[in-house]
């Protein structure tokens, strides 16, 4: 998916830039104007680097970015790195700061990190928009941030050389100090040189370290620099924002997606102490709701619950009926997504395996519910939120407020998770907060407002991982090797109707639905893949690892079942289907086999092992699990994980991300599902949408394949293989093949 996005970055930016004339030339800002616009003016070294971006892609000309604020060096030589991604638990404040600090040669103990403001200079260098997603943070910034650090270091060296009248080759740096080699052996701190360095032109070329042996930070286990403030409560998340005189709003939304307010009686709501206004507001997808505004959350929520609202509701989907429809579609010819070889080859197969798989809607269930704080003025607006899509949110918020994007200051805050929910093409929760601010202003209240979603609001508020049905028939030869593969996938398109559809939907096929199947690394002759994208009133969105969440399960459980039918070892069978082009898959399987004791270390009585491997977001990840079953309850005791994600920046971050990803996947495999009845979501909190408990947490070991390749994704690749690995272990233990998530052995 990310390859397609990068190939069409200019198209994406053009589609999203709703508030900018398509023929407008790139805006050239002075340094002062840029710093004022982005709100980062201040002392110290402000470094600007010419980087590729959307404006250059639009104009077709090389665009030299204005001086930006990726680095601030204070007089005490402390270094603040402005991170252009959202920090929502994945560790970018540390890992991305390491990239700059490695080349800057500063004192790591004096390095801090902050979110960058929303501005085009901070756009993803490939996608052309400022965003966090696709497990791209390190992959997209690896060279970019290192060049920025190297350029800053060179500017400091040049400043010292000018002051000392010494040759550049006689000057070095160490731990935030510029040192003269030989001569008078003079020394100067970065803080002392920052002002002079700031006045120098940015070097046209600043070489980065070529030898890993020279690294002081990269590849080393570095503890997170933001842990202390998160532990002591000093860290401010979106939900913690409370500007002076701020009000709090809670919105009553239609119980069926697309519903609108027919009428409402606010008498009881207004009687709640602290309530200041009750207003009707537009909501996402053309509907409307009612916002209650108060001085704090609890009176707003209490009053919201006391509203008497009559809704105008569309006909809503029910999960059982939808599943029946999907099954019917799966049996019918669909839109071709891959067509290799002979479609009739399966008729001559020695053996045929047929299976149907079901996957429910899934909520993102981030620990911090959605929220956004808006301070709307006559000609400016400030928004505080944990945004994954700064460019999109800034543009659509401006449009909603009747302002220009440059009049909107989007302040990215820490976020308590997101998993894709804070990256909606419609910017639903941000635009809704702007609408509340407008309605509040019209009601005569001139103050900022924070819109908070309750857990139930968040769970029932839409944008889910789509539900899917897969129907597959596999033909094998006399030796049990695949000879034909017929595969139909039924599920809603995530990108249809969005700015992403232009390049993610081709010939009617949404690439986010088929990824992990059409590009399978296995040698699968005569492969036929078809897709159905039924429309539904249920809003859908990418969810951690997107299409791989369901495609990996289907592919890896079927390959495992074929291995069992051929009476072959599951890992050996996989290796036989992976040719030399897939050396990374082979290496990952080899390492996970060795580290898990597969085939060598006896499995405790009552347990069995299962394996799965899958590539996503440029990385290959495999899990070997040990499970037991007691009264149809599956217990995962141990997980051995191996990942090849290219060059390692921070092994601790990789380990934590793989652990978190498999927990996320285990929660979905063992517990989670969103169901609807007459259009109403039946789940509302962690009581009926449970996540993995501490008591259920398996022992996990994570192993990283050494690599000199460019870094690839880490945040998502650990999720897809965990459910199939568990299902394969259950099959080895019980003989039951699980084809429906969440797992239910009583019906298998």
Buried (B, 14 or more C-beta within 10 A) or exposed (E): BBEBBBEBBBBBBBBBBEBBEEEEEBBEBEBEEBBEBBBBEEEBBBBBBBBBBBBBBBBEEEBEBBBBBBBBBBEEBBBBBBBBBBBBBBBBBBBBBBBBBBBBBBBBEBBBBBBBBBBBBBBBBBBBBBBBBBBBBBBBBBBBBBBBBBBBBBBBBBBBBBBBEBEEEEBBBEBBBBBBEEEEEEEBBBBBBBBBBBEBEBBEEBEBBEEEEEBBBBBBEBEBBBEEEBEEEEBEBBBBBBBEEBBBBBBBBBBBBBBBBEEBEBEEBBEBEBBBBBBBBBBBBEBBBBBBBBBEBEBBBBBBBBBEBEBBBBEBBBBEEBBEBBBEBBEEEBBBBBEBBBBEBBEEBEBBBEBBBBBBBBBBBBEBBBBBBBBBBEEEBBBBBBBBBBBBBBBBBBBBBEBEBBBBBBBBBBBBBBBBBBBBBBBBBBBBBBBBBBBBBEBEBEBBBBBBBBBEBBBBBBBBBBBBBBBBBBBBBEEBBBBBBBBBBBBBBBBBEBBBBBBBBEEBBBBBBBBBBBEBBBBBBBBBBBBBBEEBBBBBBBBBBBBBBBBBBBBBBBBBBBBBBBEBBBBEBBBBBBEEEBEBBBBBBBBBBBBBBBEEEEBEEEBBBBBBBBBBBBBBBBBBBBBBBEEEEBBBBBBBBBBBBBBBBBBBBBBBBBBBBBBBBBBBBBBBBBBBEEBBBEBBBBEBBBBBEEEBEBEBBBBBBEBEEEBBBBBBBBBBBBBBBBBBBBBBBBEBBBBBBBBEBEEB
